[in-house]
Amino acid sequence: MSENGHEPPSQHRHEWELLTRMKGCHSWKSVYNCKSCTARLMTFGEHSGKYDPEFPFAKEGCARCAALAEGAEPRYELSVIER
């Protein structure tokens, strides 16, 4: 056990709990905390115009919404921060 009272990250399986979710016109970001250590998981993703041409938050005048609706590849990012 480390000096902060938590197991080292390599000795347990993370159990993620949603902290917050933010939605935009063409994307979302979610932040999760591990229940048993100080790790944080962050995800970012964009709606796919290819599979959902009228995705729910598409905004008229948003260049990225238009690009996704025309078939642009949606971005997705995932990062884990061991604190």
mmCIF file of the N, C-alpha and C atoms, coordinates in Angstrom:
data_MODEL
# 
_entry.id   MODEL 
# 
loop_
_atom_site.group_PDB 
_atom_site.id 
_atom_site.type_symbol 
_atom_site.label_atom_id 
_atom_site.label_alt_id 
_atom_site.label_comp_id 
_atom_site.label_asym_id 
_atom_site.label_entity_id 
_atom_site.label_seq_id 
_atom_site.pdbx_PDB_ins_code 
_atom_site.Cartn_x 
_atom_site.Cartn_y 
_atom_site.Cartn_z 
_atom_site.occupancy 
_atom_site.B_iso_or_equiv 
_atom_site.pdbx_formal_charge 
_atom_site.auth_seq_id 
_atom_site.auth_comp_id 
_atom_site.auth_asym_id 
_atom_site.auth_atom_id 
_atom_site.pdbx_PDB_model_num 
ATOM 1   N N  . MET A 1 1  ? 0.849   -1.172 0.000   1.00 0.00 ? 1  MET A N  1 
ATOM 2   C CA . MET A 1 1  ? 0.000   0.000  0.000   1.00 0.00 ? 1  MET A CA 1 
ATOM 3   C C  . MET A 1 1  ? 0.897   1.237  0.000   1.00 0.00 ? 1  MET A C  1 
ATOM 4   N N  . SER A 1 2  ? 0.517   2.264  -0.753  1.00 0.00 ? 2  SER A N  1 
ATOM 5   C CA . SER A 1 2  ? 1.325   3.476  -0.840  1.00 0.00 ? 2  SER A CA 1 
ATOM 6   C C  . SER A 1 2  ? 1.108   4.355  0.387   1.00 0.00 ? 2  SER A C  1 
ATOM 7   N N  . GLU A 1 3  ? 1.910   5.393  0.477   1.00 0.00 ? 3  GLU A N  1 
ATOM 8   C CA . GLU A 1 3  ? 1.814   6.262  1.653   1.00 0.00 ? 3  GLU A CA 1 
ATOM 9   C C  . GLU A 1 3  ? 0.505   7.046  1.713   1.00 0.00 ? 3  GLU A C  1 
ATOM 10  N N  . ASN A 1 4  ? -0.222  7.185  0.570   1.00 0.00 ? 4  ASN A N  1 
ATOM 11  C CA . ASN A 1 4  ? -1.512  7.889  0.613   1.00 0.00 ? 4  ASN A CA 1 
ATOM 12  C C  . ASN A 1 4  ? -2.667  6.952  0.968   1.00 0.00 ? 4  ASN A C  1 
ATOM 13  N N  . GLY A 1 5  ? -2.348  5.674  1.265   1.00 0.00 ? 5  GLY A N  1 
ATOM 14  C CA . GLY A 1 5  ? -3.383  4.748  1.704   1.00 0.00 ? 5  GLY A CA 1 
ATOM 15  C C  . GLY A 1 5  ? -4.089  3.999  0.599   1.00 0.00 ? 5  GLY A C  1 
ATOM 16  N N  . HIS A 1 6  ? -3.676  4.201  -0.649  1.00 0.00 ? 6  HIS A N  1 
ATOM 17  C CA . HIS A 1 6  ? -4.300  3.519  -1.778  1.00 0.00 ? 6  HIS A CA 1 
ATOM 18  C C  . HIS A 1 6  ? -3.346  2.474  -2.337  1.00 0.00 ? 6  HIS A C  1 
ATOM 19  N N  . GLU A 1 7  ? -3.917  1.449  -2.956  1.00 0.00 ? 7  GLU A N  1 
ATOM 20  C CA . GLU A 1 7  ? -3.097  0.459  -3.619  1.00 0.00 ? 7  GLU A CA 1 
ATOM 21  C C  . GLU A 1 7  ? -2.413  1.091  -4.817  1.00 0.00 ? 7  GLU A C  1 
ATOM 22  N N  . PRO A 1 8  ? -1.198  0.658  -5.137  1.00 0.00 ? 8  PRO A N  1 
ATOM 23  C CA . PRO A 1 8  ? -0.572  1.125  -6.379  1.00 0.00 ? 8  PRO A CA 1 
ATOM 24  C C  . PRO A 1 8  ? -1.451  0.736  -7.563  1.00 0.00 ? 8  PRO A C  1 
ATOM 25  N N  . PRO A 1 9  ? -1.507  1.558  -8.611  1.00 0.00 ? 9  PRO A N  1 
ATOM 26  C CA . PRO A 1 9  ? -2.408  1.303  -9.739  1.00 0.00 ? 9  PRO A CA 1 
ATOM 27  C C  . PRO A 1 9  ? -2.264  -0.073 -10.356 1.00 0.00 ? 9  PRO A C  1 
ATOM 28  N N  . SER A 1 10 ? -1.058  -0.641 -10.365 1.00 0.00 ? 10 SER A N  1 
ATOM 29  C CA . SER A 1 10 ? -0.847  -1.927 -11.017 1.00 0.00 ? 10 SER A CA 1 
ATOM 30  C C  . SER A 1 10 ? -1.433  -3.095 -10.217 1.00 0.00 ? 10 SER A C  1 
ATOM 31  N N  . GLN A 1 11 ? -1.853  -2.889 -8.981  1.00 0.00 ? 11 GLN A N  1 
ATOM 32  C CA . GLN A 1 11 ? -2.313  -3.983 -8.147  1.00 0.00 ? 11 GLN A CA 1 
ATOM 33  C C  . GLN A 1 11 ? -3.839  -4.067 -8.013  1.00 0.00 ? 11 GLN A C  1 
ATOM 34  N N  . HIS A 1 12 ? -4.566  -3.327 -8.792  1.00 0.00 ? 12 HIS A N  1 
ATOM 35  C CA . HIS A 1 12 ? -6.021  -3.467 -8.753  1.00 0.00 ? 12 HIS A CA 1 
ATOM 36  C C  . HIS A 1 12 ? -6.610  -3.139 -10.106 1.00 0.00 ? 12 HIS A C  1 
ATOM 37  N N  . ARG A 1 13 ? -7.846  -3.536 -10.289 1.00 0.00 ? 13 ARG A N  1 
ATOM 38  C CA . ARG A 1 13 ? -8.590  -3.226 -11.517 1.00 0.00 ? 13 ARG A CA 1 
ATOM 39  C C  . ARG A 1 13 ? -9.425  -1.991 -11.221 1.00 0.00 ? 13 ARG A C  1 
ATOM 40  N N  . HIS A 1 14 ? -9.314  -0.975 -12.060 1.00 0.00 ? 14 HIS A N  1 
ATOM 41  C CA . HIS A 1 14 ? -10.062 0.255  -11.829 1.00 0.00 ? 14 HIS A CA 1 
ATOM 42  C C  . HIS A 1 14 ? -11.572 0.001  -11.870 1.00 0.00 ? 14 HIS A C  1 
ATOM 43  N N  . GLU A 1 15 ? -12.281 0.659  -10.984 1.00 0.00 ? 15 GLU A N  1 
ATOM 44  C CA . GLU A 1 15 ? -13.736 0.615  -10.963 1.00 0.00 ? 15 GLU A CA 1 
ATOM 45  C C  . GLU A 1 15 ? -14.206 2.059  -11.162 1.00 0.00 ? 15 GLU A C  1 
ATOM 46  N N  . TRP A 1 16 ? -14.599 2.385  -12.394 1.00 0.00 ? 16 TRP A N  1 
ATOM 47  C CA . TRP A 1 16 ? -14.890 3.772  -12.756 1.00 0.00 ? 16 TRP A CA 1 
ATOM 48  C C  . TRP A 1 16 ? -16.284 4.197  -12.328 1.00 0.00 ? 16 TRP A C  1 
ATOM 49  N N  . GLU A 1 17 ? -16.348 5.410  -11.822 1.00 0.00 ? 17 GLU A N  1 
ATOM 50  C CA . GLU A 1 17 ? -17.615 6.032  -11.429 1.00 0.00 ? 17 GLU A CA 1 
ATOM 51  C C  . GLU A 1 17 ? -17.700 7.386  -12.135 1.00 0.00 ? 17 GLU A C  1 
ATOM 52  N N  . LEU A 1 18 ? -18.810 7.619  -12.845 1.00 0.00 ? 18 LEU A N  1 
ATOM 53  C CA . LEU A 1 18 ? -18.981 8.860  -13.593 1.00 0.00 ? 18 LEU A CA 1 
ATOM 54  C C  . LEU A 1 18 ? -18.992 10.059 -12.647 1.00 0.00 ? 18 LEU A C  1 
ATOM 55  N N  . LEU A 1 19 ? -18.146 11.031 -12.934 1.00 0.00 ? 19 LEU A N  1 
ATOM 56  C CA . LEU A 1 19 ? -18.099 12.267 -12.166 1.00 0.00 ? 19 LEU A CA 1 
ATOM 57  C C  . LEU A 1 19 ? -18.918 13.344 -12.872 1.00 0.00 ? 19 LEU A C  1 
ATOM 58  N N  . THR A 1 20 ? -18.681 13.515 -14.177 1.00 0.00 ? 20 THR A N  1 
ATOM 59  C CA . THR A 1 20 ? -19.423 14.532 -14.929 1.00 0.00 ? 20 THR A CA 1 
ATOM 60  C C  . THR A 1 20 ? -19.436 14.180 -16.414 1.00 0.00 ? 20 THR A C  1 
ATOM 61  N N  . ARG A 1 21 ? -20.468 14.635 -17.099 1.00 0.00 ? 21 ARG A N  1 
ATOM 62  C CA . ARG A 1 21 ? -20.582 14.467 -18.544 1.00 0.00 ? 21 ARG A CA 1 
ATOM 63  C C  . ARG A 1 21 ? -21.014 15.805 -19.121 1.00 0.00 ? 21 ARG A C  1 
ATOM 64  N N  . MET A 1 22 ? -20.310 16.219 -20.161 1.00 0.00 ? 22 MET A N  1 
ATOM 65  C CA . MET A 1 22 ? -20.634 17.480 -20.840 1.00 0.00 ? 22 MET A CA 1 
ATOM 66  C C  . MET A 1 22 ? -20.965 17.173 -22.291 1.00 0.00 ? 22 MET A C  1 
ATOM 67  N N  . LYS A 1 23 ? -22.038 17.735 -22.788 1.00 0.00 ? 23 LYS A N  1 
ATOM 68  C CA . LYS A 1 23 ? -22.453 17.508 -24.170 1.00 0.00 ? 23 LYS A CA 1 
ATOM 69  C C  . LYS A 1 23 ? -22.434 18.818 -24.929 1.00 0.00 ? 23 LYS A C  1 
ATOM 70  N N  . GLY A 1 24 ? -21.908 18.751 -26.134 1.00 0.00 ? 24 GLY A N  1 
ATOM 71  C CA . GLY A 1 24 ? -21.917 19.896 -27.035 1.00 0.00 ? 24 GLY A CA 1 
ATOM 72  C C  . GLY A 1 24 ? -22.740 19.551 -28.258 1.00 0.00 ? 24 GLY A C  1 
ATOM 73  N N  . CYS A 1 25 ? -22.716 20.412 -29.241 1.00 0.00 ? 25 CYS A N  1 
ATOM 74  C CA . CYS A 1 25 ? -23.546 20.184 -30.424 1.00 0.00 ? 25 CYS A CA 1 
ATOM 75  C C  . CYS A 1 25 ? -23.100 18.955 -31.216 1.00 0.00 ? 25 CYS A C  1 
ATOM 76  N N  . HIS A 1 26 ? -21.822 18.647 -31.242 1.00 0.00 ? 26 HIS A N  1 
ATOM 77  C CA . HIS A 1 26 ? -21.357 17.494 -32.010 1.00 0.00 ? 26 HIS A CA 1 
ATOM 78  C C  . HIS A 1 26 ? -20.446 16.559 -31.201 1.00 0.00 ? 26 HIS A C  1 
ATOM 79  N N  . SER A 1 27 ? -20.247 16.848 -29.928 1.00 0.00 ? 27 SER A N  1 
ATOM 80  C CA . SER A 1 27 ? -19.311 16.043 -29.151 1.00 0.00 ? 27 SER A CA 1 
ATOM 81  C C  . SER A 1 27 ? -19.749 15.937 -27.690 1.00 0.00 ? 27 SER A C  1 
ATOM 82  N N  . TRP A 1 28 ? -19.034 15.083 -26.969 1.00 0.00 ? 28 TRP A N  1 
ATOM 83  C CA . TRP A 1 28 ? -19.258 14.940 -25.531 1.00 0.00 ? 28 TRP A CA 1 
ATOM 84  C C  . TRP A 1 28 ? -17.920 14.697 -24.858 1.00 0.00 ? 28 TRP A C  1 
ATOM 85  N N  . LYS A 1 29 ? -17.871 14.953 -23.579 1.00 0.00 ? 29 LYS A N  1 
ATOM 86  C CA . LYS A 1 29 ? -16.702 14.653 -22.765 1.00 0.00 ? 29 LYS A CA 1 
ATOM 87  C C  . LYS A 1 29 ? -17.211 14.100 -21.445 1.00 0.00 ? 29 LYS A C  1 
ATOM 88  N N  . SER A 1 30 ? -16.622 12.994 -21.000 1.00 0.00 ? 30 SER A N  1 
ATOM 89  C CA . SER A 1 30 ? -16.998 12.383 -19.730 1.00 0.00 ? 30 SER A CA 1 
ATOM 90  C C  . SER A 1 30 ? -15.754 12.240 -18.864 1.00 0.00 ? 30 SER A C  1 
ATOM 91  N N  . VAL A 1 31 ? -15.932 12.422 -17.569 1.00 0.00 ? 31 VAL A N  1 
ATOM 92  C CA . VAL A 1 31 ? -14.839 12.278 -16.610 1.00 0.00 ? 31 VAL A CA 1 
ATOM 93  C C  . VAL A 1 31 ? -15.282 11.281 -15.551 1.00 0.00 ? 31 VAL A C  1 
ATOM 94  N N  . TYR A 1 32 ? -14.426 10.312 -15.293 1.00 0.00 ? 32 TYR A N  1 
ATOM 95  C CA . TYR A 1 32 ? -14.700 9.269  -14.307 1.00 0.00 ? 32 TYR A CA 1 
ATOM 96  C C  . TYR A 1 32 ? -13.567 9.239  -13.283 1.00 0.00 ? 32 TYR A C  1 
ATOM 97  N N  . ASN A 1 33 ? -13.887 8.927  -12.045 1.00 0.00 ? 33 ASN A N  1 
ATOM 98  C CA . ASN A 1 33 ? -12.894 8.686  -11.005 1.00 0.00 ? 33 ASN A CA 1 
ATOM 99  C C  . ASN A 1 33 ? -12.938 7.207  -10.653 1.00 0.00 ? 33 ASN A C  1 
ATOM 100 N N  . CYS A 1 34 ? -11.766 6.654  -10.332 1.00 0.00 ? 34 CYS A N  1 
ATOM 101 C CA . CYS A 1 34 ? -11.718 5.280  -9.846  1.00 0.00 ? 34 CYS A CA 1 
ATOM 102 C C  . CYS A 1 34 ? -12.169 5.289  -8.393  1.00 0.00 ? 34 CYS A C  1 
ATOM 103 N N  . LYS A 1 35 ? -13.022 4.319  -8.034  1.00 0.00 ? 35 LYS A N  1 
ATOM 104 C CA . LYS A 1 35 ? -13.545 4.252  -6.664  1.00 0.00 ? 35 LYS A CA 1 
ATOM 105 C C  . LYS A 1 35 ? -12.489 3.850  -5.646  1.00 0.00 ? 35 LYS A C  1 
ATOM 106 N N  . SER A 1 36 ? -11.418 3.191  -6.073  1.00 0.00 ? 36 SER A N  1 
ATOM 107 C CA . SER A 1 36 ? -10.460 2.668  -5.100  1.00 0.00 ? 36 SER A CA 1 
ATOM 108 C C  . SER A 1 36 ? -9.064  3.279  -5.175  1.00 0.00 ? 36 SER A C  1 
ATOM 109 N N  . CYS A 1 37 ? -8.848  4.231  -6.073  1.00 0.00 ? 37 CYS A N  1 
ATOM 110 C CA . CYS A 1 37 ? -7.557  4.925  -6.104  1.00 0.00 ? 37 CYS A CA 1 
ATOM 111 C C  . CYS A 1 37 ? -7.796  6.340  -6.628  1.00 0.00 ? 37 CYS A C  1 
ATOM 112 N N  . THR A 1 38 ? -6.755  7.061  -6.905  1.00 0.00 ? 38 THR A N  1 
ATOM 113 C CA . THR A 1 38 ? -6.904  8.457  -7.333  1.00 0.00 ? 38 THR A CA 1 
ATOM 114 C C  . THR A 1 38 ? -6.869  8.619  -8.850  1.00 0.00 ? 38 THR A C  1 
ATOM 115 N N  . ALA A 1 39 ? -6.956  7.521  -9.600  1.00 0.00 ? 39 ALA A N  1 
ATOM 116 C CA . ALA A 1 39 ? -6.910  7.599  -11.057 1.00 0.00 ? 39 ALA A CA 1 
ATOM 117 C C  . ALA A 1 39 ? -8.164  8.277  -11.600 1.00 0.00 ? 39 ALA A C  1 
ATOM 118 N N  . ARG A 1 40 ? -7.991  8.912  -12.752 1.00 0.00 ? 40 ARG A N  1 
ATOM 119 C CA . ARG A 1 40 ? -9.097  9.588  -13.427 1.00 0.00 ? 40 ARG A CA 1 
ATOM 120 C C  . ARG A 1 40 ? -9.086  9.179  -14.905 1.00 0.00 ? 40 ARG A C  1 
ATOM 121 N N  . LEU A 1 41 ? -10.265 8.882  -15.430 1.00 0.00 ? 41 LEU A N  1 
ATOM 122 C CA . LEU A 1 41 ? -10.441 8.520  -16.838 1.00 0.00 ? 41 LEU A CA 1 
ATOM 123 C C  . LEU A 1 41 ? -11.200 9.647  -17.514 1.00 0.00 ? 41 LEU A C  1 
ATOM 124 N N  . MET A 1 42 ? -10.694 10.091 -18.665 1.00 0.00 ? 42 MET A N  1 
ATOM 125 C CA . MET A 1 42 ? -11.381 11.128 -19.424 1.00 0.00 ? 42 MET A CA 1 
ATOM 126 C C  . MET A 1 42 ? -11.615 10.618 -20.838 1.00 0.00 ? 42 MET A C  1 
ATOM 127 N N  . THR A 1 43 ? -12.835 10.794 -21.323 1.00 0.00 ? 43 THR A N  1 
ATOM 128 C CA . THR A 1 43 ? -13.175 10.411 -22.683 1.00 0.00 ? 43 THR A CA 1 
ATOM 129 C C  . THR A 1 43 ? -13.722 11.622 -23.426 1.00 0.00 ? 43 THR A C  1 
ATOM 130 N N  . PHE A 1 44 ? -13.449 11.662 -24.721 1.00 0.00 ? 44 PHE A N  1 
ATOM 131 C CA . PHE A 1 44 ? -13.971 12.701 -25.602 1.00 0.00 ? 44 PHE A CA 1 
ATOM 132 C C  . PHE A 1 44 ? -14.394 11.999 -26.873 1.00 0.00 ? 44 PHE A C  1 
ATOM 133 N N  . GLY A 1 45 ? -15.553 12.331 -27.390 1.00 0.00 ? 45 GLY A N  1 
ATOM 134 C CA . GLY A 1 45 ? -15.996 11.724 -28.627 1.00 0.00 ? 45 GLY A CA 1 
ATOM 135 C C  . GLY A 1 45 ? -16.904 12.653 -29.416 1.00 0.00 ? 45 GLY A C  1 
ATOM 136 N N  . GLU A 1 46 ? -17.012 12.347 -30.699 1.00 0.00 ? 46 GLU A N  1 
ATOM 137 C CA . GLU A 1 46 ? -17.893 13.115 -31.585 1.00 0.00 ? 46 GLU A CA 1 
ATOM 138 C C  . GLU A 1 46 ? -18.967 12.191 -32.152 1.00 0.00 ? 46 GLU A C  1 
ATOM 139 N N  . HIS A 1 47 ? -20.127 12.747 -32.404 1.00 0.00 ? 47 HIS A N  1 
ATOM 140 C CA . HIS A 1 47 ? -21.216 11.999 -33.029 1.00 0.00 ? 47 HIS A CA 1 
ATOM 141 C C  . HIS A 1 47 ? -20.825 11.663 -34.465 1.00 0.00 ? 47 HIS A C  1 
ATOM 142 N N  . SER A 1 48 ? -21.300 10.550 -34.951 1.00 0.00 ? 48 SER A N  1 
ATOM 143 C CA . SER A 1 48 ? -21.008 10.127 -36.312 1.00 0.00 ? 48 SER A CA 1 
ATOM 144 C C  . SER A 1 48 ? -22.157 10.491 -37.233 1.00 0.00 ? 48 SER A C  1 
ATOM 145 N N  . GLY A 1 49 ? -21.907 11.352 -38.173 1.00 0.00 ? 49 GLY A N  1 
ATOM 146 C CA . GLY A 1 49 ? -22.923 11.705 -39.155 1.00 0.00 ? 49 GLY A CA 1 
ATOM 147 C C  . GLY A 1 49 ? -23.242 10.541 -40.077 1.00 0.00 ? 49 GLY A C  1 
ATOM 148 N N  . LYS A 1 50 ? -22.289 9.617  -40.219 1.00 0.00 ? 50 LYS A N  1 
ATOM 149 C CA . LYS A 1 50 ? -22.473 8.453  -41.087 1.00 0.00 ? 50 LYS A CA 1 
ATOM 150 C C  . LYS A 1 50 ? -23.557 7.525  -40.541 1.00 0.00 ? 50 LYS A C  1 
ATOM 151 N N  . TYR A 1 51 ? -23.578 7.335  -39.237 1.00 0.00 ? 51 TYR A N  1 
ATOM 152 C CA . TYR A 1 51 ? -24.531 6.417  -38.627 1.00 0.00 ? 51 TYR A CA 1 
ATOM 153 C C  . TYR A 1 51 ? -25.759 7.122  -38.064 1.00 0.00 ? 51 TYR A C  1 
ATOM 154 N N  . ASP A 1 52 ? -25.639 8.407  -37.838 1.00 0.00 ? 52 ASP A N  1 
ATOM 155 C CA . ASP A 1 52 ? -26.735 9.184  -37.237 1.00 0.00 ? 52 ASP A CA 1 
ATOM 156 C C  . ASP A 1 52 ? -26.765 10.559 -37.895 1.00 0.00 ? 52 ASP A C  1 
ATOM 157 N N  . PRO A 1 53 ? -27.227 10.631 -39.165 1.00 0.00 ? 53 PRO A N  1 
ATOM 158 C CA . PRO A 1 53 ? -27.144 11.877 -39.918 1.00 0.00 ? 53 PRO A CA 1 
ATOM 159 C C  . PRO A 1 53 ? -27.866 13.070 -39.280 1.00 0.00 ? 53 PRO A C  1 
ATOM 160 N N  . GLU A 1 54 ? -28.786 12.816 -38.389 1.00 0.00 ? 54 GLU A N  1 
ATOM 161 C CA . GLU A 1 54 ? -29.456 13.908 -37.689 1.00 0.00 ? 54 GLU A CA 1 
ATOM 162 C C  . GLU A 1 54 ? -29.161 13.790 -36.200 1.00 0.00 ? 54 GLU A C  1 
ATOM 163 N N  . PHE A 1 55 ? -27.860 13.706 -35.869 1.00 0.00 ? 55 PHE A N  1 
ATOM 164 C CA . PHE A 1 55 ? -27.521 13.513 -34.459 1.00 0.00 ? 55 PHE A CA 1 
ATOM 165 C C  . PHE A 1 55 ? -28.154 14.601 -33.615 1.00 0.00 ? 55 PHE A C  1 
ATOM 166 N N  . PRO A 1 56 ? -28.486 14.271 -32.373 1.00 0.00 ? 56 PRO A N  1 
ATOM 167 C CA . PRO A 1 56 ? -29.419 15.068 -31.574 1.00 0.00 ? 56 PRO A CA 1 
ATOM 168 C C  . PRO A 1 56 ? -29.032 16.511 -31.292 1.00 0.00 ? 56 PRO A C  1 
ATOM 169 N N  . PHE A 1 57 ? -27.758 16.830 -31.288 1.00 0.00 ? 57 PHE A N  1 
ATOM 170 C CA . PHE A 1 57 ? -27.385 18.186 -30.903 1.00 0.00 ? 57 PHE A CA 1 
ATOM 171 C C  . PHE A 1 57 ? -26.774 18.985 -32.053 1.00 0.00 ? 57 PHE A C  1 
ATOM 172 N N  . ALA A 1 58 ? -26.891 18.503 -33.291 1.00 0.00 ? 58 ALA A N  1 
ATOM 173 C CA . ALA A 1 58 ? -26.311 19.195 -34.435 1.00 0.00 ? 58 ALA A CA 1 
ATOM 174 C C  . ALA A 1 58 ? -26.786 20.645 -34.464 1.00 0.00 ? 58 ALA A C  1 
ATOM 175 N N  . LYS A 1 59 ? -25.836 21.534 -34.662 1.00 0.00 ? 59 LYS A N  1 
ATOM 176 C CA . LYS A 1 59 ? -26.138 22.966 -34.614 1.00 0.00 ? 59 LYS A CA 1 
ATOM 177 C C  . LYS A 1 59 ? -25.920 23.590 -35.990 1.00 0.00 ? 59 LYS A C  1 
ATOM 178 N N  . GLU A 1 60 ? -26.935 24.259 -36.461 1.00 0.00 ? 60 GLU A N  1 
ATOM 179 C CA . GLU A 1 60 ? -26.812 24.944 -37.740 1.00 0.00 ? 60 GLU A CA 1 
ATOM 180 C C  . GLU A 1 60 ? -25.735 26.017 -37.624 1.00 0.00 ? 60 GLU A C  1 
ATOM 181 N N  . GLY A 1 61 ? -24.843 26.073 -38.603 1.00 0.00 ? 61 GLY A N  1 
ATOM 182 C CA . GLY A 1 61 ? -23.774 27.059 -38.585 1.00 0.00 ? 61 GLY A CA 1 
ATOM 183 C C  . GLY A 1 61 ? -22.475 26.547 -37.965 1.00 0.00 ? 61 GLY A C  1 
ATOM 184 N N  . CYS A 1 62 ? -22.494 25.353 -37.360 1.00 0.00 ? 62 CYS A N  1 
ATOM 185 C CA . CYS A 1 62 ? -21.284 24.769 -36.775 1.00 0.00 ? 62 CYS A CA 1 
ATOM 186 C C  . CYS A 1 62 ? -20.555 23.988 -37.874 1.00 0.00 ? 62 CYS A C  1 
ATOM 187 N N  . ALA A 1 63 ? -19.346 24.410 -38.200 1.00 0.00 ? 63 ALA A N  1 
ATOM 188 C CA . ALA A 1 63 ? -18.587 23.775 -39.284 1.00 0.00 ? 63 ALA A CA 1 
ATOM 189 C C  . ALA A 1 63 ? -18.292 22.308 -38.991 1.00 0.00 ? 63 ALA A C  1 
ATOM 190 N N  . ARG A 1 64 ? -17.992 21.966 -37.748 1.00 0.00 ? 64 ARG A N  1 
ATOM 191 C CA . ARG A 1 64 ? -17.680 20.566 -37.419 1.00 0.00 ? 64 ARG A CA 1 
ATOM 192 C C  . ARG A 1 64 ? -18.934 19.692 -37.501 1.00 0.00 ? 64 ARG A C  1 
ATOM 193 N N  . CYS A 1 65 ? -20.086 20.214 -37.078 1.00 0.00 ? 65 CYS A N  1 
ATOM 194 C CA . CYS A 1 65 ? -21.342 19.470 -37.233 1.00 0.00 ? 65 CYS A CA 1 
ATOM 195 C C  . CYS A 1 65 ? -21.590 19.162 -38.707 1.00 0.00 ? 65 CYS A C  1 
ATOM 196 N N  . ALA A 1 66 ? -21.385 20.157 -39.560 1.00 0.00 ? 66 ALA A N  1 
ATOM 197 C CA . ALA A 1 66 ? -21.595 19.982 -41.000 1.00 0.00 ? 66 ALA A CA 1 
ATOM 198 C C  . ALA A 1 66 ? -20.620 18.947 -41.566 1.00 0.00 ? 66 ALA A C  1 
ATOM 199 N N  . ALA A 1 67 ? -19.361 19.021 -41.151 1.00 0.00 ? 67 ALA A N  1 
ATOM 200 C CA . ALA A 1 67 ? -18.357 18.069 -41.639 1.00 0.00 ? 67 ALA A CA 1 
ATOM 201 C C  . ALA A 1 67 ? -18.714 16.639 -41.218 1.00 0.00 ? 67 ALA A C  1 
ATOM 202 N N  . LEU A 1 68 ? -19.144 16.461 -39.973 1.00 0.00 ? 68 LEU A N  1 
ATOM 203 C CA . LEU A 1 68 ? -19.535 15.127 -39.506 1.00 0.00 ? 68 LEU A CA 1 
ATOM 204 C C  . LEU A 1 68 ? -20.761 14.622 -40.258 1.00 0.00 ? 68 LEU A C  1 
ATOM 205 N N  . ALA A 1 69 ? -21.726 15.494 -40.500 1.00 0.00 ? 69 ALA A N  1 
ATOM 206 C CA . ALA A 1 69 ? -22.929 15.113 -41.242 1.00 0.00 ? 69 ALA A CA 1 
ATOM 207 C C  . ALA A 1 69 ? -22.587 14.704 -42.677 1.00 0.00 ? 69 ALA A C  1 
ATOM 208 N N  . GLU A 1 70 ? -21.502 15.259 -43.225 1.00 0.00 ? 70 GLU A N  1 
ATOM 209 C CA . GLU A 1 70 ? -21.064 14.930 -44.586 1.00 0.00 ? 70 GLU A CA 1 
ATOM 210 C C  . GLU A 1 70 ? -20.118 13.735 -44.619 1.00 0.00 ? 70 GLU A C  1 
ATOM 211 N N  . GLY A 1 71 ? -19.859 13.109 -43.444 1.00 0.00 ? 71 GLY A N  1 
ATOM 212 C CA . GLY A 1 71 ? -19.065 11.888 -43.430 1.00 0.00 ? 71 GLY A CA 1 
ATOM 213 C C  . GLY A 1 71 ? -17.657 11.998 -42.876 1.00 0.00 ? 71 GLY A C  1 
ATOM 214 N N  . ALA A 1 72 ? -17.294 13.145 -42.298 1.00 0.00 ? 72 ALA A N  1 
ATOM 215 C CA . ALA A 1 72 ? -15.964 13.261 -41.692 1.00 0.00 ? 72 ALA A CA 1 
ATOM 216 C C  . ALA A 1 72 ? -15.799 12.211 -40.599 1.00 0.00 ? 72 ALA A C  1 
ATOM 217 N N  . GLU A 1 73 ? -14.592 11.744 -40.427 1.00 0.00 ? 73 GLU A N  1 
ATOM 218 C CA . GLU A 1 73 ? -14.302 10.732 -39.404 1.00 0.00 ? 73 GLU A CA 1 
ATOM 219 C C  . GLU A 1 73 ? -14.433 11.356 -38.014 1.00 0.00 ? 73 GLU A C  1 
ATOM 220 N N  . PRO A 1 74 ? -15.303 10.815 -37.161 1.00 0.00 ? 74 PRO A N  1 
ATOM 221 C CA . PRO A 1 74 ? -15.435 11.358 -35.807 1.00 0.00 ? 74 PRO A CA 1 
ATOM 222 C C  . PRO A 1 74 ? -14.183 11.047 -34.979 1.00 0.00 ? 74 PRO A C  1 
ATOM 223 N N  . ARG A 1 75 ? -13.834 11.962 -34.106 1.00 0.00 ? 75 ARG A N  1 
ATOM 224 C CA . ARG A 1 75 ? -12.676 11.773 -33.225 1.00 0.00 ? 75 ARG A CA 1 
ATOM 225 C C  . ARG A 1 75 ? -13.137 11.136 -31.925 1.00 0.00 ? 75 ARG A C  1 
ATOM 226 N N  . TYR A 1 76 ? -12.234 10.350 -31.344 1.00 0.00 ? 76 TYR A N  1 
ATOM 227 C CA . TYR A 1 76 ? -12.483 9.765  -30.033 1.00 0.00 ? 76 TYR A CA 1 
ATOM 228 C C  . TYR A 1 76 ? -11.155 9.703  -29.298 1.00 0.00 ? 76 TYR A C  1 
ATOM 229 N N  . GLU A 1 77 ? -11.147 10.170 -28.073 1.00 0.00 ? 77 GLU A N  1 
ATOM 230 C CA . GLU A 1 77 ? -9.936  10.155 -27.262 1.00 0.00 ? 77 GLU A CA 1 
ATOM 231 C C  . GLU A 1 77 ? -10.259 9.579  -25.895 1.00 0.00 ? 77 GLU A C  1 
ATOM 232 N N  . LEU A 1 78 ? -9.317  8.844  -25.346 1.00 0.00 ? 78 LEU A N  1 
ATOM 233 C CA . LEU A 1 78 ? -9.451  8.266  -24.021 1.00 0.00 ? 78 LEU A CA 1 
ATOM 234 C C  . LEU A 1 78 ? -8.105  8.420  -23.332 1.00 0.00 ? 78 LEU A C  1 
ATOM 235 N N  . SER A 1 79 ? -8.115  8.940  -22.122 1.00 0.00 ? 79 SER A N  1 
ATOM 236 C CA . SER A 1 79 ? -6.864  9.056  -21.373 1.00 0.00 ? 79 SER A CA 1 
ATOM 237 C C  . SER A 1 79 ? -7.112  8.717  -19.913 1.00 0.00 ? 79 SER A C  1 
ATOM 238 N N  . VAL A 1 80 ? -6.130  8.044  -19.339 1.00 0.00 ? 80 VAL A N  1 
ATOM 239 C CA . VAL A 1 80 ? -6.167  7.699  -17.909 1.00 0.00 ? 80 VAL A CA 1 
ATOM 240 C C  . VAL A 1 80 ? -5.018  8.435  -17.242 1.00 0.00 ? 80 VAL A C  1 
ATOM 241 N N  . ILE A 1 81 ? -5.348  9.136  -16.186 1.00 0.00 ? 81 ILE A N  1 
ATOM 242 C CA . ILE A 1 81 ? -4.343  9.879  -15.422 1.00 0.00 ? 81 ILE A CA 1 
ATOM 243 C C  . ILE A 1 81 ? -4.197  9.195  -14.081 1.00 0.00 ? 81 ILE A C  1 
ATOM 244 N N  . GLU A 1 82 ? -3.013  8.670  -13.826 1.00 0.00 ? 82 GLU A N  1 
ATOM 245 C CA . GLU A 1 82 ? -2.711  8.061  -12.525 1.00 0.00 ? 82 GLU A CA 1 
ATOM 246 C C  . GLU A 1 82 ? -2.144  9.172  -11.661 1.00 0.00 ? 82 GLU A C  1 
ATOM 247 N N  . ARG A 1 83 ? -2.889  9.564  -10.623 1.00 0.00 ? 83 ARG A N  1 
ATOM 248 C CA . ARG A 1 83 ? -2.439  10.686 -9.785  1.00 0.00 ? 83 ARG A CA 1 
ATOM 249 C C  . ARG A 1 83 ? -1.843  10.185 -8.500  1.00 0.00 ? 83 ARG A C  1 
# 
